[in-house]
């Protein structure tokens, strides 16, 4: 339904840095389904190697797939324990 409010789930594994990875997951902000829209994402990674990392970002604009759309995202996490990780992937499809 055009202009309806929606969100996307996301999940993934961070880049491998400082000898380990972290997992992350969550749900984007709720936004109207209009051309060029983006979503806000934020959260924290799993506790691994004695610490967590936080992240916050806006996705890229919608990318049409099949009968719906997805969003690409990428960002660096916060600096913790002397290093950062990178997250990047696509959200789940909304349709």
C-alpha positions as CSV (number, residue, x, y, z in Angstrom):
1,X,0.0,0.0,0.0
2,X,1.6,3.3,-1.1
3,X,2.7,5.7,1.7
4,X,1.9,3.1,4.4
5,X,4.2,3.2,7.4
6,X,6.6,0.3,7.7
7,X,9.9,-0.8,9.1
8,X,12.5,-3.5,8.3
9,X,14.4,-6.0,10.4
10,X,18.1,-6.3,10.1
11,X,20.8,-8.6,11.4
12,X,24.4,-9.5,10.7
13,X,27.9,-10.1,11.8
14,X,30.5,-7.3,12.1
15,X,33.8,-7.2,10.3
16,X,36.6,-9.3,11.8
17,X,38.8,-6.9,13.7
18,X,41.2,-7.4,16.7
19,X,40.7,-11.2,16.4
20,X,36.9,-11.4,16.7
21,X,33.5,-10.5,15.4
22,X,30.2,-9.4,17.0
23,X,26.6,-10.1,16.0
24,X,23.9,-7.5,15.8
25,X,20.2,-7.3,15.0
26,X,17.2,-5.0,15.4
27,X,14.4,-3.1,13.6
28,X,14.6,0.2,11.7
29,X,12.6,3.3,12.4
30,X,9.0,3.3,11.1
31,X,8.7,5.5,8.0
32,X,6.2,6.1,5.2
33,X,6.7,4.1,2.0
34,X,7.5,7.1,-0.3
35,X,10.1,7.4,-3.0
36,X,13.6,8.1,-1.7
37,X,12.8,7.3,1.9
38,X,15.5,6.0,4.4
39,X,15.3,4.5,7.9
40,X,17.3,5.1,11.1
41,X,19.0,2.2,12.7
42,X,20.7,2.0,16.1
43,X,21.7,-0.6,18.6
44,X,24.6,-2.4,20.2
45,X,26.5,-5.6,19.3
46,X,26.7,-8.8,21.3
47,X,29.1,-8.9,24.2
48,X,32.2,-10.7,22.8
49,X,35.9,-10.5,23.7
50,X,34.9,-8.6,26.9
51,X,33.1,-5.7,25.3
52,X,30.3,-4.4,23.1
53,X,30.1,-1.7,20.3
54,X,27.3,0.7,19.5
55,X,26.1,1.9,16.1
56,X,23.7,4.4,14.6
57,X,23.1,5.2,11.0
58,X,20.6,6.0,8.3
59,X,20.1,3.4,5.5
60,X,20.4,4.3,1.9
61,X,17.2,4.9,-0.1
62,X,14.9,2.0,-1.0
63,X,16.0,-0.6,-3.6
64,X,13.2,-2.3,-5.5
65,X,13.3,-6.1,-5.3
66,X,10.4,-8.3,-6.6
67,X,7.2,-7.0,-5.1
68,X,8.8,-4.8,-2.4
69,X,12.0,-3.1,-1.5
70,X,15.1,-3.3,0.8
71,X,17.8,-0.8,2.0
72,X,21.5,-1.0,2.0
73,X,23.3,0.1,5.1
74,X,26.9,0.6,6.2
75,X,28.6,2.2,9.2
76,X,31.5,1.9,11.6
77,X,30.8,1.0,15.3
78,X,31.9,3.0,18.2
79,X,35.6,2.7,19.3
80,X,35.8,0.2,22.2
81,X,38.7,-1.8,23.5
82,X,41.0,0.1,21.1
83,X,39.2,-0.8,17.8
84,X,36.1,-0.4,15.7
85,X,34.1,-2.9,13.6
86,X,32.1,-2.3,10.4
87,X,28.6,-3.3,9.7
88,X,27.1,-3.5,6.2
89,X,24.3,-5.5,4.6
90,X,20.7,-5.2,3.4
91,X,17.5,-4.9,5.5
92,X,14.8,-7.5,5.1
93,X,12.3,-6.9,2.2
94,X,9.1,-4.9,2.8
95,X,6.4,-5.5,0.3
